[in-house]
Amino acid sequence: MSAPRRLEIRHLGLCPYLEALAEQRRCVEARRAGQLPDTLLLLEHPPTITLGRRGVTPSLKHDEAALAARGVGLVQTERGGDVTYHGPGQWVGYVIMDLRAWGRGPRALVEGLEEVMRRAALSVGLVAHADAARPGLWLDDPPRKLGAVGLRVTQGITFHGFALNVNVDLTGFDLIVPCGIEGVATTSLAQALGRPLSMSEIANTLASSFTDVFDYALAEPWLNPRASP
């Protein structure tokens, strides 16, 4: 049997988007050089809207100046997908993975990340699902988006990743057209359950689910992040 693939999980706390992007890029270069194992960065962002490679300005309901006046940043990124919102109370997982060592492609990675989020939702009693036509995690009756996935692969190494709405203020999504699709409703675990959740407990579930779904052995013990409910 081959040795288990090693994973490092790091908790970055509340991290400005551009700082997290710079850290991802450092990790990508270190992974390519063999100086770092595959890595999962778990963090929250201050209020920020990001445009992916398919993102277009009609998906924004306000211009950059108006967003800044509301305390919301705007960043053009190189990830896949359209437009999304990040804010405190949303767990973001950035995945630095060597797909060549894993032996599978980006589509399988997207499906795995959707499964990681699905298990986190199930851990608090919510049955969510993926949608082959629209990447992410969804609840039904009525259809609502619970989590998003957007990736970039460069020379076989991935970065960017997933975002799961836990306790996030959903009014931030009113500033955009989520996924660039009119009529898409966005929800959170807290809204669906009618109560706030422990960010720390959801982080632990995401970490353990990621390790299980992608069949990793932890390079170092995962420490429970100190996060408020």
Backbone torsions as a table, in degrees:
resi	resn	phi	psi	omega
1	MET	NA	143.0	178.4
2	SER	-77.3	154.1	179.3
3	ALA	-67.8	144.7	178.4
4	PRO	-60.5	144.7	174.7
5	ARG	-70.2	142.6	-175.5
6	ARG	-94.0	144.5	179.8
7	LEU	-132.5	136.8	170.9
8	GLU	-110.3	130.8	177.0
9	ILE	-114.1	128.7	-179.7
10	ARG	-127.2	137.2	177.6
11	HIS	-103.2	119.0	-175.9
12	LEU	-101.2	1.1	178.5
13	GLY	69.3	-149.6	177.0
14	LEU	-85.0	108.5	-169.1
15	CYS	-123.8	125.0	175.4
16	PRO	-53.8	145.3	-172.0
17	TYR	-57.8	-47.0	-175.5
18	LEU	-67.7	-31.4	175.5
19	GLU	-66.2	-41.9	178.6
20	ALA	-65.9	-37.0	178.6
21	LEU	-64.9	-42.3	178.1
22	ALA	-63.0	-39.1	179.0
23	GLU	-66.7	-39.2	176.1
24	GLN	-59.0	-45.4	-178.8
25	ARG	-64.0	-37.3	175.5
26	ARG	-63.2	-42.2	-179.9
27	CYS	-65.8	-37.8	178.3
28	VAL	-60.1	-46.2	-179.3
29	GLU	-66.2	-39.6	178.8
30	ALA	-67.1	-37.3	178.2
31	ARG	-66.2	-42.4	-179.5
32	ARG	-62.4	-34.4	-178.9
33	ALA	-84.0	-0.6	-179.1
34	GLY	76.0	17.3	-178.5
35	GLN	-94.4	-2.3	-175.8
36	LEU	-148.2	139.5	172.6
37	PRO	-75.9	175.6	170.6
38	ASP	-52.1	144.3	-169.6
39	THR	-138.0	138.9	171.6
40	LEU	-114.8	120.9	175.5
41	LEU	-100.3	120.6	176.7
42	LEU	-107.8	130.2	-174.9
43	LEU	-162.4	172.1	169.8
44	GLU	-119.7	156.4	176.7
45	HIS	-115.5	149.3	164.0
46	PRO	-61.9	165.7	-177.7
47	PRO	-53.5	117.7	-175.4
48	THR	-148.9	137.0	171.5
49	ILE	-107.1	132.6	177.9
50	THR	-119.9	141.6	175.2
51	LEU	-107.0	124.3	175.6
52	GLY	-81.1	-173.1	-177.5
53	ARG	-63.2	-28.7	177.8
54	ARG	-92.9	-0.8	-177.3
55	GLY	-67.0	139.1	179.1
56	VAL	-129.7	150.9	-175.8
57	THR	-61.7	-28.0	174.2
58	PRO	-60.0	-17.8	176.1
59	SER	-75.8	-9.9	175.7
60	LEU	-97.2	133.4	179.3
61	LYS	-91.5	-7.4	179.8
62	HIS	-141.5	153.0	177.8
63	ASP	-81.1	175.0	-173.8
64	GLU	-61.1	-38.8	-179.6
65	ALA	-65.0	-42.5	-179.9
66	ALA	-66.2	-37.9	177.2
67	LEU	-65.1	-42.7	179.1
68	ALA	-61.0	-37.6	178.8
69	ALA	-64.4	-25.1	177.2
70	ARG	-90.0	-0.4	-178.7
71	GLY	80.5	24.7	-177.8
72	VAL	-115.7	125.0	177.8
73	GLY	-80.4	160.6	176.9
74	LEU	-132.6	125.5	-176.9
75	VAL	-134.1	130.5	170.4
76	GLN	-86.0	128.2	-176.9
77	THR	-122.0	172.7	179.4
78	GLU	-100.3	5.3	178.5
79	ARG	-70.7	165.9	173.3
80	GLY	-74.5	171.0	177.0
81	GLY	94.1	-176.2	-175.7
82	ASP	-103.6	-117.9	-175.3
83	VAL	-111.6	143.9	174.4
84	THR	-147.3	167.3	-179.1
85	TYR	-117.5	139.1	173.3
86	HIS	-121.3	144.0	176.3
87	GLY	-162.4	167.3	177.0
88	PRO	-55.2	142.6	-176.2
89	GLY	92.6	3.1	175.7
90	GLN	-119.0	122.9	175.7
91	TRP	-81.7	125.9	176.1
92	VAL	-109.5	132.2	176.7
93	GLY	-118.7	115.0	177.6
94	TYR	-99.6	129.2	-168.6
95	VAL	-113.5	113.3	174.4
96	ILE	-104.8	104.7	-172.0
97	MET	-136.7	138.5	174.5
98	ASP	-88.2	103.1	-177.6
99	LEU	-65.0	-28.8	-179.6
100	ARG	-67.1	-38.9	177.5
101	ALA	-70.5	-32.5	178.6
102	TRP	-72.5	-36.0	178.2
103	GLY	85.9	14.3	177.6
104	ARG	-133.5	171.8	-172.6
105	GLY	-105.8	-177.2	-176.8
106	PRO	-58.9	-37.6	-179.6
107	ARG	-61.9	-42.3	177.9
108	ALA	-64.6	-34.6	178.0
109	LEU	-66.6	-44.3	177.2
110	VAL	-57.7	-46.6	-179.8
111	GLU	-62.1	-38.0	177.5
112	GLY	-65.5	-40.9	178.9
113	LEU	-66.6	-37.7	174.9
114	GLU	-62.0	-38.5	178.4
115	GLU	-67.8	-38.2	176.7
116	VAL	-59.1	-47.3	179.0
117	MET	-66.9	-38.6	179.8
118	ARG	-59.3	-41.7	179.3
119	ARG	-66.2	-35.6	177.8
120	ALA	-65.3	-41.3	177.1
121	ALA	-64.7	-43.2	-179.0
122	LEU	-63.6	-30.3	-178.8
123	SER	-64.1	-20.7	177.4
124	VAL	-111.0	15.0	171.9
125	GLY	92.9	13.3	-180.0
126	LEU	-107.3	129.2	178.0
127	VAL	-95.5	106.2	-179.9
128	ALA	-114.7	170.8	-176.0
129	HIS	-151.7	160.5	172.5
130	ALA	-87.0	162.9	178.2
131	ASP	-132.6	116.0	-175.2
132	ALA	-59.3	-28.2	-178.1
133	ALA	-82.9	-21.5	-176.4
134	ARG	-139.8	101.2	-177.4
135	PRO	-56.6	146.8	179.6
136	GLY	131.0	-165.7	179.5
137	LEU	-122.6	137.4	-170.7
138	TRP	-133.5	148.3	167.2
139	LEU	-109.6	153.0	-179.9
140	ASP	-105.7	171.6	172.7
141	ASP	55.2	67.4	-4.6
142	PRO	-86.9	168.3	178.6
143	PRO	-62.1	127.5	178.9
144	ARG	-140.9	139.7	-179.8
145	LYS	-87.7	127.7	-176.4
146	LEU	-106.1	-27.9	-177.9
147	GLY	-152.4	155.7	-176.3
148	ALA	-124.6	154.8	175.8
149	VAL	-132.2	133.4	174.9
150	GLY	-152.4	126.8	-172.6
151	LEU	-127.8	162.9	167.8
152	ARG	-138.0	138.0	177.0
153	VAL	-120.1	127.5	177.5
154	THR	-129.7	116.3	-179.2
155	GLN	51.6	41.8	175.4
156	GLY	86.2	-4.9	-179.3
157	ILE	-107.4	131.0	-179.1
158	THR	-92.5	155.4	162.6
159	PHE	-151.4	-176.3	-162.0
160	HIS	62.0	-163.7	-174.8
161	GLY	168.4	-118.9	-173.6
162	PHE	-131.1	162.4	175.7
163	ALA	-139.8	123.6	-179.0
164	LEU	-114.3	123.5	180.0
165	ASN	-78.3	116.9	-179.2
166	VAL	-107.5	-77.1	178.0
167	ASN	-114.4	13.7	-172.0
168	VAL	-61.2	145.8	174.3
169	ASP	-70.1	110.4	-173.1
170	LEU	-73.7	-10.3	177.9
171	THR	-64.2	-20.5	176.9
172	GLY	-61.5	-30.1	179.7
173	PHE	-75.0	-14.1	176.3
174	ASP	-70.6	-13.1	-179.1
175	LEU	-82.7	-8.2	-174.9
176	ILE	-134.4	172.1	166.4
177	VAL	-102.3	97.1	-173.8
178	PRO	-53.8	133.4	-178.7
179	CYS	64.0	4.4	-175.2
180	GLY	72.1	15.7	-177.6
181	ILE	-115.0	117.0	178.6
182	GLU	-60.7	140.2	174.7
183	GLY	88.7	0.4	178.1
184	VAL	-76.7	121.9	177.6
185	ALA	-91.3	142.8	179.5
186	THR	-114.9	141.1	178.7
187	THR	-135.3	-177.3	177.9
188	SER	-139.5	165.1	175.0
189	LEU	-58.3	-43.1	-178.0
190	ALA	-63.8	-44.4	-179.9
191	GLN	-65.1	-42.3	-178.3
192	ALA	-64.7	-32.6	-178.5
193	LEU	-93.9	-16.5	-178.6
194	GLY	76.8	22.9	178.8
195	ARG	-158.5	151.5	176.7
196	PRO	-71.8	156.7	-178.8
197	LEU	-121.0	160.6	176.1
198	SER	-75.5	116.1	177.1
199	MET	-61.1	-37.1	-178.9
200	SER	-63.5	-42.9	-179.1
201	GLU	-66.7	-39.8	178.2
202	ILE	-66.0	-38.6	176.9
203	ALA	-60.3	-42.3	179.0
204	ASN	-62.9	-40.3	178.5
205	THR	-65.7	-42.8	177.4
206	LEU	-60.8	-43.4	-178.6
207	ALA	-63.5	-47.2	-178.6
208	SER	-69.0	-37.5	179.0
209	SER	-66.8	-40.6	178.1
210	PHE	-60.9	-44.7	179.6
211	THR	-60.6	-42.4	-178.0
212	ASP	-71.5	-47.6	-175.5
213	VAL	-60.8	-39.6	-176.1
214	PHE	-100.4	6.6	171.8
215	ASP	58.1	57.9	179.2
216	TYR	-105.6	159.3	161.8
217	ALA	-110.6	133.1	-177.7
218	LEU	-68.9	132.4	176.4
219	ALA	-68.6	-34.2	177.6
220	GLU	-141.0	154.5	178.8
221	PRO	-58.7	140.2	176.0
222	TRP	-84.1	122.4	-179.3
223	LEU	-94.9	133.1	179.4
224	ASN	-58.6	116.2	-179.6
225	PRO	-67.5	141.3	178.2
226	ARG	-84.6	102.4	-178.5
227	ALA	-133.7	145.9	-179.7
228	SER	-74.9	157.6	177.2
229	PRO	-58.9	NA	NA
